[in-house]
Amino acid sequence: MRLYSVVMMLLMASATYAQEQLSRPDTQEDSLTQIERMKSQRSRSENALRQLKAGGGIVVRLKTNDKSVEAYRQAGRNDIADRMVQERKVMNQKIYDGFSRLVTFCPVYFIYAKDSRDLVAGKKGLLLNANLEYDDKIVMKDTFFVFIQQGSAQTNAIAQDNSHPPLMGSSDDKKFMGTDRVDGYSTVSASESAIIFIDKAFVQYYDPFPFSEGVYLENYNVAANAINKQLFRAYNKLVTMPDMRKELKKAKKESQKQMR
C-alpha cells in the first residue's frame, strides 16, 4: 500500500511538472524577442535624433482647456471659466519661455494641443509666437518633428507589447497637457507631471530616447534644461560615438590595405 502511494505521488508530481513546462513561455524565445524590441527602440531613437539634429524640430503641445471653459460658461460659472483661461495662459507662457530659451539641441516650435492632428496632416498657420498667438510667418525648416508634452509617461514595460495603442485618444485637447474636468475646478493633474516625447503617430518614445522628465512646482525651466542635456547625451551615445567607431574601423581597414 505504501509503495502504491509513493508511486502515485511520483506520477502526480511528474504530471504537474510536465504541465508547468507546457504552460511556461519559451524563455529563450522571449529573450530573443526582448533583444529585438530593444534594437527596434534604439534604432527608432537614433533615427529621430539624427533627423532632429539635421534640421527637424520639437513641437511643444500647449493645452487650452477649451471644453472645460465652455462647460463652465454654459453652467453660468464665468468666474471659474475666466480663472481657468487666465491660469492656463500663465502656465503656457511659462512653458513657452522655458523651452524656447533652454532647449538648444534643435529648433523648438509651439502649437495648441487641439491643432496636433491638423499639423500632422500638413496644415499651415498653426505655430505660435511668443504671445501664444497663431503666426503664419513661423515656418518649420524641415518636415520631421516630434511632439513634446506634459502627460503621464508610460514605462518601458508597457512598450514591450508592440500592440500598445497611441497615447492620444479621441479628444486631443483632453488627453494631455492637463486634465479636462467639469465636476470640479482643476488645471493640471498631479498624475500628469512628466514631460514626454511622442511621434507623429502619437506613440511615446522610450529609452534610450530621453522620453521623460519630471516637472515639479511648475518649474519648466528646470525641466527644459534637463531635457536639453538629455538630448545632447543621447545624441552623443547613439549617433556621435557609433559614427566615430565606424570611421575608426574604416580607417583601420584602409591602413591595413595600404600596408599589404
BELGIMO-V881351 format. One record per run of one state. SS is the DSSP state (~ for helix, > for strand, _ for the rest). FROM is the first residue (numbers start at 0). LEN is the number of residues. Records with the same first field share a line. If there is no record, write none. Layout:
BEGIN
SS->FROM-LEN + FROM-LEN
END
This chain:
BEGIN
_->0-1 + 23-3 + 53-3 + 62-3 + 74-3 + 102-4 + 120-7 + 128-5 + 134-10 + 151-4 + 159-12 + 175-18 + 198-5 + 204-7 + 214-5 + 259-1
~->1-22 + 26-27 + 65-9 + 77-25 + 112-8 + 155-4 + 171-4 + 219-40
>->56-6 + 106-6 + 127-1 + 133-1 + 144-7 + 193-5 + 203-1 + 211-3
END
